[in-house]
């Protein structure tokens, strides 16, 4: 991936940037919608979505934290929130877990 506009850090795709913004704002509906749209509209596989959207958004959040643009508690909140959104997305993509086996 190429560097961001300031020639350092990770450049995000528009969809990954939208996901990051939703994660930073704590907007569950928008974050989940971004993942679901990529899954539904682009026919991406679960692994592709994690690698192309979720991972870059979280790396960018880490870059913001390292540069002091995101505080410790906000960084931890984004990480926990991203886990919640990813679990919800997996449930959406894979359906409910089979509890009979």
Secondary structure as the mmCIF struct_conf table of DSSP 4:
data_model
#
loop_
_struct_conf.conf_type_id
_struct_conf.id
_struct_conf.beg_label_comp_id
_struct_conf.beg_label_asym_id
_struct_conf.beg_label_seq_id
_struct_conf.end_label_comp_id
_struct_conf.end_label_asym_id
_struct_conf.end_label_seq_id
STRN STRN1 UNK A 3 UNK A 3
TURN_TY1_P TURN_TY1_P1 UNK A 5 UNK A 6
BEND BEND1 UNK A 7 UNK A 9
STRN STRN2 UNK A 10 UNK A 10
HELX_LH_PP_P HELX_LH_PP_P1 UNK A 11 UNK A 13
HELX_RH_AL_P HELX_RH_AL_P1 UNK A 14 UNK A 25
TURN_TY1_P TURN_TY1_P2 UNK A 26 UNK A 26
HELX_RH_AL_P HELX_RH_AL_P2 UNK A 28 UNK A 41
BEND BEND2 UNK A 42 UNK A 42
HELX_RH_AL_P HELX_RH_AL_P3 UNK A 46 UNK A 49
HELX_RH_PI_P HELX_RH_PI_P1 UNK A 50 UNK A 54
HELX_RH_AL_P HELX_RH_AL_P4 UNK A 55 UNK A 66
TURN_TY1_P TURN_TY1_P3 UNK A 67 UNK A 68
BEND BEND3 UNK A 69 UNK A 70
HELX_RH_AL_P HELX_RH_AL_P5 UNK A 72 UNK A 94
BEND BEND4 UNK A 96 UNK A 96
#
